[in-house]
Amino acid sequence: MMTSGISVMRLGAVLLVAVPSDPDDDTIADLQVRIMEALNGSSAQGLILDISTVQTVDSYFARTLTETVQMVGLMGGVTVLSGMQASVAVTTTQLGLSLGPIPTALNVDRAMVRLQELLSERQI
């Protein structure tokens, strides 16, 4: 599935979403809609949001990302944020933006492992 440069891929019980490198507000809003539609139309239990190509984060991006993670949680899913670049982490912190308690991972491979750990913990 692809719209506005947003790719939603299903890997078993996981949705993998690669966020475009320079998303505008419309793309971010579309991202949220696409994720919710994909989650609703599948039996996916988890979501990996790969932001490895994202160069900048603003307050709208941070808020929408946080809201999306909360929505996924309300639908019974677990989200891991993957691939945040050091410069984005620094800027996000310096601007006082909060992404809440979203689990993170350095890359998609580690995100998949982290997501499986989180899903296993929920089964206990």
N, C-alpha and C positions, 0 to 999 in steps of 0.2 A: 504494500500500500504506500503510495507516495502523493503528497500534496504540499505545496509551498516549500519544497526541499526537505520535508519531514518524512523520514522513513521509519515505519513501524514493522518490525520483524518478529515473528513468533518462533521461539526456540523451545519446543516442548511446553513446559508450564511457565515459560518466561517470555515477556515482551521486551524487546530491545529497541530503544528509540535513540537514534543519533540526531542530536540537535545541530542545526546548521551553524556555520561559523560566525555569522553576523546577523542573528535573528532580530527582526524589527518587532514592534508590538503586535502587529497582526499575525505574524508567524508564531509568536509565543502563545497568543490566544488560540490559534489553530492547533498548536501542539497539544494544549490541554484538551480540546475537543476530540482530537484524533486518539489520544491516549484513552480517554474515557469510552469512546466508541469501541476501540479495539478490546479493551478490558471487558466491556459489557458483552461483546460478541464472541467471547472465547472463554475457555476454562483456565486461563492463565492465573497463576497465583502470585507472580512477582513481576516487577518492572525494573529494568536497568535503564537509567537515563544517562547516556554518554554525552558529556559536554566537552570532550577533549579538544574539539576544534573551536570552541567559543573563546573569543579574545577579550570580551568585556561583558560585565554584568551590571545592569542598572536595577533600581528599586522595583520596577514593574516585573522584570525578569525574575528577580529573587522572590517577590510575592507570589507570582503565578506558579513558579516552581514549587514553592512551599504549599500552596493551596492544592496543587495537583497531587502531591504526595499525600496530603490529608484525605483527598477524595479517594485515591487508590486504597488507602487504609480503611476508609469507611465501607468500601466494597469488598473488604477482606484480603486485599493484596498487600504486599511488602515492596518497598522501593529502595534501591541503592543508587546513589549518584556516583557516576564514574568519570574519571579523567580530568578533574579540575586542574588547570594549569596553575603553577605557582603565582604568576602575575595576577590571575583572576582571584585567587585566594587572598592575596595581599590587598588588592583593591576592594574586595568585598568586606574584608575586615576593617580597612581604613575608613570606608564609607559608613560603617556601622550597620551594614545590611545583615539580616539574619536569615539563614536557611533552616532554622530550627534544628531539631534533633534527627536530621536525615542521615542515615548510614552512608558512608562514603567509601570509595575504593580508588586506588591509584589508576587502574585501567579496567577494561571490560573483563579480562580473565579473572582478576581478583574480585571484581564485582560479582561475578557468577558464583565464585566460592563463598563470598560473604552472604549473598542472597540465599544460597542453599543452607548455610548455617542458621540464618534467621528463620527460614521456613521450617527447619528441623526443630528449632527451639519452640516454635508454635505448636508442634505436634505433641509435645510433652504434656 
